[in-house]
Amino acid sequence: MREGCDIAIASRFAGKNAVHGWNSVRAAISRVSTWAALPLQRRELRIEDPMSGFFIVRREAIDGLCFETKGFKLLLEILVRARIRSAREIPFHFGGRTAGKSKAGAAVAFHYLHLLGRLSSDVILRPSPQ
């Protein structure tokens, strides 16, 4: 952010072995979710981990925008809808769960698919860069 980026993201996929220790199902679901979001991202601003929940964004990039209140994929929505000109991913090691339960399930999958559909219409209507 000090270097002028609009958003900095702690990325599970930017570094080597960042998701080391995940079971194969969890890793596959994460990768498929990331892959499904790829067409929504701007070519000049492709992020390896658009599902990260650990990021910081400049206020002026999101001022005036309303975001989905259900679910927890805010970063993806910011990447698609906000006025982001530059981004930086910082490798982040995502550790194993030591307590609690995953939020993942059928309801989360439904909300994610709904978000993808809604953001798809935003992408189609997005003005071309100048």
Residue pairs with C-beta under 8 A, 6 or more apart in sequence:
1 8
1 56
1 58
1 88
3 88
4 86
5 86
5 87
5 88
6 57
6 58
6 61
6 82
6 83
6 84
6 85
6 86
6 87
7 55
7 56
7 57
7 58
7 61
7 78
7 79
7 82
7 84
7 86
7 87
7 88
8 55
8 56
8 87
8 88
8 89
8 90
9 47
9 49
9 52
9 54
9 55
9 75
9 87
9 88
9 89
9 90
10 52
10 54
10 55
10 89
10 90
10 92
11 18
11 47
11 48
11 49
11 52
11 89
11 90
11 91
11 92
12 18
12 19
12 30
12 49
12 52
12 92
12 93
12 94
13 19
13 34
13 48
13 49
14 48
14 49
14 89
14 90
14 91
14 92
15 91
15 92
15 93
16 91
17 93
18 91
18 92
18 93
18 94
19 27
19 30
19 94
20 93
21 95
21 96
22 30
22 94
22 96
29 104
30 51
33 51
33 112
34 48
34 49
34 50
34 51
36 116
37 50
37 51
37 76
37 116
38 46
39 120
39 123
40 76
40 79
40 80
40 116
40 119
40 120
40 123
41 47
41 50
41 79
41 80
42 79
42 129
44 129
45 79
45 84
45 85
45 86
45 87
47 75
47 79
47 87
47 89
48 89
49 89
50 73
50 75
50 76
50 79
51 73
51 75
51 76
52 75
52 92
53 72
53 74
53 75
54 92
55 75
55 78
57 78
57 82
57 84
60 83
61 78
61 82
61 83
61 84
62 78
62 82
62 83
65 81
65 82
67 74
67 77
67 78
67 81
68 74
68 77
68 115
68 118
70 111
71 108
71 111
71 112
71 115
72 103
72 108
73 111
73 112
73 115
76 115
76 119
77 115
77 119
78 84
79 87
80 119
80 122
80 123
81 119
81 122
